[in-house]
């Protein structure tokens, strides 16, 4: 039984519905629903009564509330104790990046943090929902994520502190062999699922600005930016990818940027952490990254 599963169950118990529990856990409703089914599949039991609206916990699960809360408190305390013991043995920290940023930004962060020869770094990767979940559960010290500048719908809630490290651009790219298809009314694309961050950016910021008369026809869909990059290189269709991820491929001619025909979107690269008092070592790391990094 994983700690985050216990906290998911308690979130439903406290909020009274999957939708409000998803908001409390900083997940989209679809992502939280998948988590709920994963919990039930792993336990081998039905925990949620889907016959009722809103969906709620089965009565037998509600009766275990005291045990669940006690176990959650104990496990959070144990995790903190283990982390503290580890930190006392030597300087160590962990952070999480959105998938594309793990490739482009995390190497420089790791280089900066390990220059003293004493600090060890653990790097995780995930979509934006997963990054926030790692922060909330205190599994990482900070996260590196994309955001749309000045987009209030995407602003982290006030439990987080953010620092903008730099900017990137989501640009339309394709292999040279695919370029002629850009002039057609139906253009082949490689898309993101609508529930992931870049999928939301595409649907809200890119799709409404497609040239009149052009329709995007998805040929493949995946949440992994590195997979989308490979699909574009293999001439499957047009993809919107961060410029930092495709710069080398643009230089060597394997990909072409077609921003003269299709829209782009500016993205901010942000460092995010919990808005609470931090240990001295973590505070020093945050300040160090603020002072040194600029992308």
Secondary structure, 3 states (H helix, E strand, C coil): CCHHHHHHHHHHHHHCCHHHHHHHCCCCHHHHHHHHHHHHHHHCCCCEECCCCCCEECHHHHCCHHHHHHHHHHHHHHHHHHHHHHHHHCCEEEEEEEHHHHHHCHHHHHHHHCCCCCCEEEEEEECHHHHHHHHHCCCCCEEEEEECCCCHHHCCCCCEEEEEEEEEEEEEEECHHHHHHHHCCEEEEEECCCCCHHHHHHHHHHHHHCCCCCEEEEEEECCCHHHHHHHHHCCCCEEEEEHHHHHHHHHCCCCEECCCCCCCEEEEEEEEEECCCCCHHHHHHHHHHHHHCCC
